[in-house]
């Protein structure tokens, strides 16, 4: 059955809550080598499905299948009884209140963070989170409703755009009930673990490094979801993996929100099997709308750019908003996948001016004299000039691709695309084919070039780095290599000028 066909769409079977959030990396503080084969995470901050060290050559399911019963036994020994109302939560609740549209993603993120801290086998953790969220969503959540303060009610009444009342739920009480549900599912599975909790998955080798740099706060977030299908209850024959980088500004709230909800919203889209790129575009739009509602409730002013890559079978789908970027390297040559959204782009400038805004140059090109990006999630006071509509593209994979690189503007503002190949190849040569610290080296190169911004770099190897070293890279060190880039056909125009580094 061909991926993306109508028959393929019909064959997709979902559990009771198909759109459960996967795993997040919400506090990026360093790099790690992350094969997605089952095994305990080396650091609680790391996403489940990844572990430190070299790629494991053994059967991808051996470790997880063997550890599953023992993990459940230990979990239930440490938490033998349900939580009482006065008991502390085993993991921090997601804020104080949640809207109903946020519950699914936030609770699954809660579960994956907790289970990751306990080094759960990744397939088991994903299945546990999925089942616990599914069961809770089938119950009446009205008992968790939190009545708004009088002044909040008055504000809602005065807002002509908010016609429908927003039901807010108490996050602490909801989280406590969710953990009790998680204990119950673990107890049931202690006797018989479902096959979904032991399912095999492709190994993905990922190197990630993220630093605050000279900025006062770290506002970047990134996501690595190598077991997308398991985490979202998808049971069609198409393997999927999701990777993303979000670059926040004006605070971390928007970036953190996008890292929780973009892929959750993508999994909710019925067209995901037939039009993954369209599903990603809609996921960005939907997440922007959700965050704008939250921003108005909680008086948040932050925003975030973002770029994501969804590998579905033999096809790569990318979507982006703003100036975070992804490139593909194939046989040592850069393949251009996208054109970042910047105010100086002719089409972006025309769109902004048609809406009544303006683009001016103040150390760099800015929308209405403030933001250096023309599209982003959030930025409630700059809508609609700063658009929440993402662009997307798709490309067939042939098996000759080397790696994907996703990064924020803190990297790409100072490192040209064509220099990435030489930097990666040089690192692999010195490290004898180990990609353990390749992202760290790329970040260091950006700092040496003068980047003062937060920097996040994610390298997703599509082939064994050792193979790349042994085979060499075509185009390495060749000044004409950039001219031979295999660009995707695109209706997006080139920018009028090269954007200077953002301050």
ABEGO torsion letter per residue (X at the ends): XBBGBAAAAAABBBBABAABBBBBBABBAEBBBBBABBEBBABAABBBGBBBEBBBABBAAAAAAAAAAAAAAAAAAABABBBBAABBBABBBBEABBBAAAAAAAAAAAAAAAAAAAGBBAAAAAAAAAAAAAAAAABBAAAABBBBBAAAAAAAAABAABABBBBBBBAAAAAAAAAAAAAAAAAAAAABBBAAAABBBBBBBBBBBBBAEABABBABBBBBBABAAAAAGBABABBBBBBBBBBBBGEAAAAAAAAAAAAAAAAABAAAAABAAAAAAAAAAAAAAAAAAAAAAAGBABBBBBBBBBBBEABBBBBBBEABBBBBBBGGBBBBABBBBBAABAAAAAAAAAAGBBBBBBGBBBBGGABABABBBEGAAAOAABBABBBBBBBBBAGABABBBBBBAAAAAABBAAAAAAAAAAAAAAAGGBAAAAAAAAAAAAAAAGBABBBBBBBBBABBAAAAAAAEBBGBGBAAAAAABBBBBBABBBBABBBBBBX
